[in-house]
């Protein structure tokens, strides 16, 4: 059928792109022909021909031979996998179209047009070639003393090592501050990872060690100070990036990309705890790029669900709602942590948008989202149900349900769920604090201002000064403002306000709440 469409199209002077679109429209419904496959059929060539053209483009741009083969290209054409940014760029160059024509959203990473070879958005490049060598960002063009590292990379790692050493040897609260050099090092490592993802051989044993270290960082997320953990995580991310500076065999490359996605996502989560939402977004964006390389729906959904927490805590609840729905769509029917996490974020965003005076339909909508989360949680694999960073645990589910019900003003149900959550979080002081502040909000909604102040004061009294991050103090301050608005002369207000105004160094323990 495609051959006939191509023959007729060529006879009347239609372009290959027009023929490909017709093939997709005609054959897609009956045979599941994707847009990218339609372009190959429109050119009348085999998988091997496309592979040879991609290899020739790599050779032209003086790059190592790519790992793409007929099996991987077939997986792209069947929709089982999505091309990474670099392969997508070269496939666009082969077919002389833009990513949307091949069925992929967003612009090409090169920023150029692909419709004619050698023609850019504003003309030809200096060599008359399209995307010649995918130019490296100028800030990364540093002479390298090591084939896998450059001076900037080593300096950023040294900054993080010095910060880590300072944290280990200095008990001064000021040592936990997120300083300019540390922020610069974080951003430098992230940007070089972005570049490496679009530009490697390492032993399986080394990959096993890195994967174990990544999972260990996830377990430390709730028990280690954010800045301390951030240094460890980014040093590991930098090591993974160094291994990716040469293209690996496909199976090893996918494992490296998975670790890059997880470590970038974990860095974004830590940045939320440290109060830097700009860098948090940047790390999640890097995590999405790495996750897309793996083609793993569950991993892509996890990164998106975690990213939704940035606008939930620091921005627009509507954006959080949209990201939660996107995560849910990415997860599809795949049993995974995001299937439970995304509807909970959706419910929290609905609760924030509507407040304690929620209309019945909003309350019902949020409760339906929580019901979906509980159902999805029952299908999560056992290992993921024990991982608070990369999975989703029962105590997280209780905690978030209680938080949603509190924000909706459903105090009776919230009290029961929060009591269960507090019992399960006995070993995590920050999560205990957040739960107690929700309990105080419930008491305030019921008009029990004195009890709300007692619970809130006790919660902050148990919280050491090294744990008073901006993230944890936001709900405490919100409770203070709500009590002032309702009963400004209450005798217990001064004691609570004193606890809120205590020193708050930037740094402290991680939290499952983010």
NORDA-V752559 format. One record per backbone hydrogen bond with DSSP energy under -0.5 kcal/mol. NH is the residue of the N-H (numbers start at 1). CO is the residue of the C=O. If there is no record, write none. Layout:
nh=NH co=CO
nh=NH co=CO
//
This chain:
nh=5 co=1
nh=6 co=2
nh=7 co=3
nh=8 co=4
nh=9 co=5
nh=10 co=6
nh=11 co=7
nh=12 co=8
nh=12 co=9
nh=13 co=10
nh=14 co=9
nh=19 co=15
nh=20 co=16
nh=21 co=17
nh=22 co=18
nh=23 co=19
nh=24 co=20
nh=25 co=21
nh=26 co=22
nh=27 co=23
nh=28 co=24
nh=29 co=25
nh=31 co=27
nh=32 co=27
nh=32 co=28
nh=33 co=27
nh=34 co=77
nh=36 co=102
nh=38 co=34
nh=39 co=35
nh=40 co=36
nh=41 co=37
nh=42 co=38
nh=43 co=39
nh=44 co=40
nh=44 co=41
nh=45 co=40
nh=50 co=46
nh=51 co=47
nh=52 co=48
nh=53 co=49
nh=54 co=50
nh=55 co=51
nh=56 co=52
nh=57 co=53
nh=58 co=54
nh=59 co=55
nh=60 co=56
nh=61 co=57
nh=62 co=59
nh=63 co=58
nh=73 co=69
nh=74 co=70
nh=75 co=71
nh=76 co=72
nh=77 co=73
nh=78 co=74
nh=79 co=75
nh=79 co=76
nh=80 co=75
nh=81 co=75
nh=88 co=84
nh=89 co=85
nh=90 co=86
nh=91 co=87
nh=92 co=88
nh=93 co=89
nh=94 co=90
nh=95 co=91
nh=96 co=92
nh=97 co=92
nh=101 co=98
nh=102 co=98
nh=102 co=99
nh=103 co=100
nh=104 co=99
nh=111 co=108
nh=119 co=116
nh=120 co=118
nh=120 co=123
nh=123 co=120
nh=128 co=125
nh=132 co=129
nh=134 co=131
nh=140 co=137
nh=141 co=138
nh=142 co=140
nh=146 co=149
nh=149 co=146
nh=151 co=143
nh=154 co=150
nh=155 co=151
nh=156 co=152
nh=157 co=153
nh=158 co=154
nh=159 co=155
nh=160 co=156
nh=161 co=157
nh=162 co=158
nh=163 co=159
nh=164 co=160
nh=165 co=161
nh=166 co=162
nh=167 co=163
nh=168 co=164
nh=169 co=165
nh=170 co=166
nh=171 co=169
nh=175 co=172
nh=176 co=173
nh=177 co=174
nh=179 co=177
nh=183 co=179
nh=184 co=180
nh=185 co=181
nh=186 co=182
nh=187 co=183
nh=188 co=184
nh=189 co=185
nh=190 co=186
nh=191 co=187
nh=192 co=188
nh=193 co=189
nh=194 co=190
nh=195 co=191
nh=196 co=192
nh=197 co=193
nh=198 co=194
nh=198 co=195
nh=199 co=195
nh=199 co=196
nh=207 co=203
nh=208 co=204
nh=209 co=205
nh=210 co=206
nh=211 co=207
nh=212 co=208
nh=213 co=209
nh=214 co=210
nh=215 co=211
nh=216 co=212
nh=217 co=213
nh=218 co=214
nh=219 co=215
nh=220 co=216
nh=221 co=217
nh=221 co=218
nh=222 co=219
nh=223 co=220
nh=224 co=220
nh=226 co=508
nh=229 co=225
nh=230 co=226
nh=231 co=227
nh=232 co=228
nh=233 co=229
nh=234 co=230
nh=235 co=231
nh=236 co=232
nh=237 co=233
nh=238 co=234
nh=239 co=235
nh=240 co=236
nh=241 co=237
nh=242 co=238
nh=243 co=239
nh=244 co=240
nh=244 co=241
nh=245 co=242
nh=246 co=243
nh=253 co=249
nh=254 co=250
nh=255 co=251
nh=256 co=252
nh=257 co=253
nh=258 co=254
nh=259 co=255
nh=260 co=256
nh=261 co=257
nh=262 co=258
nh=263 co=259
nh=264 co=260
nh=265 co=261
nh=266 co=262
nh=267 co=263
nh=268 co=264
nh=269 co=265
nh=270 co=266
nh=271 co=267
nh=272 co=268
nh=273 co=269
nh=274 co=270
nh=275 co=271
nh=275 co=272
nh=276 co=271
nh=277 co=275
nh=280 co=276
nh=281 co=277
nh=282 co=278
nh=283 co=279
nh=284 co=280
nh=285 co=281
nh=286 co=282
nh=287 co=283
nh=288 co=284
nh=289 co=285
nh=290 co=286
nh=291 co=287
nh=292 co=288
nh=293 co=289
nh=294 co=290
nh=294 co=291
nh=295 co=291
nh=296 co=291
nh=297 co=295
nh=300 co=296
nh=301 co=297
nh=302 co=298
nh=303 co=299
nh=304 co=300
nh=305 co=301
nh=306 co=302
nh=307 co=303
nh=308 co=304
nh=309 co=306
nh=310 co=307
nh=311 co=307
nh=312 co=308
nh=313 co=309
nh=314 co=310
nh=315 co=311
nh=317 co=315
nh=320 co=316
nh=321 co=317
nh=322 co=318
nh=323 co=319
nh=324 co=320
nh=325 co=321
nh=326 co=322
nh=327 co=323
nh=328 co=324
nh=329 co=325
nh=330 co=326
nh=331 co=327
nh=332 co=328
nh=334 co=331
nh=335 co=333
nh=336 co=334
nh=339 co=336
nh=340 co=336
nh=340 co=337
nh=341 co=337
nh=342 co=338
nh=343 co=339
nh=344 co=340
nh=345 co=341
nh=346 co=342
nh=347 co=343
nh=348 co=344
nh=349 co=345
nh=350 co=346
nh=351 co=347
nh=352 co=348
nh=353 co=349
nh=354 co=350
nh=355 co=351
nh=358 co=355
nh=363 co=359
nh=364 co=360
nh=365 co=361
nh=366 co=362
nh=367 co=363
nh=368 co=364
nh=369 co=365
nh=370 co=366
nh=371 co=367
nh=372 co=368
nh=373 co=369
nh=374 co=370
nh=375 co=371
nh=376 co=372
nh=377 co=373
nh=378 co=374
nh=379 co=376
nh=380 co=377
nh=385 co=381
nh=386 co=383
nh=387 co=384
nh=388 co=386
nh=391 co=387
nh=392 co=384
nh=394 co=385
nh=397 co=393
nh=398 co=394
nh=399 co=395
nh=400 co=396
nh=401 co=397
nh=402 co=398
nh=403 co=399
nh=404 co=400
nh=405 co=401
nh=406 co=402
nh=407 co=403
nh=408 co=404
nh=409 co=406
nh=410 co=405
nh=411 co=409
nh=414 co=410
nh=415 co=411
nh=416 co=412
nh=417 co=413
nh=418 co=414
nh=419 co=415
nh=420 co=416
nh=421 co=417
nh=422 co=418
nh=423 co=419
nh=424 co=420
nh=425 co=421
nh=426 co=423
nh=428 co=425
nh=432 co=428
nh=433 co=429
nh=434 co=430
nh=435 co=431
nh=436 co=432
nh=437 co=433
nh=438 co=434
nh=439 co=435
nh=440 co=436
nh=441 co=437
nh=442 co=438
nh=443 co=439
nh=444 co=440
nh=445 co=441
nh=446 co=442
nh=447 co=444
nh=448 co=443
nh=449 co=447
nh=452 co=448
nh=453 co=449
nh=454 co=450
nh=455 co=451
nh=456 co=452
nh=457 co=453
nh=458 co=454
nh=459 co=455
nh=460 co=456
nh=461 co=457
nh=462 co=458
nh=463 co=460
nh=464 co=462
nh=467 co=464
nh=468 co=465
nh=469 co=467
nh=471 co=273
nh=473 co=469
nh=474 co=470
nh=475 co=471
nh=476 co=472
nh=477 co=473
nh=478 co=474
nh=479 co=475
nh=480 co=476
nh=481 co=477
nh=482 co=478
nh=483 co=479
nh=484 co=480
nh=485 co=481
nh=486 co=482
nh=487 co=483
nh=488 co=484
nh=490 co=487
nh=493 co=490
nh=496 co=492
nh=497 co=493
nh=498 co=494
nh=499 co=495
nh=500 co=496
nh=501 co=497
nh=502 co=499
nh=505 co=465
nh=507 co=505
nh=510 co=224
nh=514 co=511
//
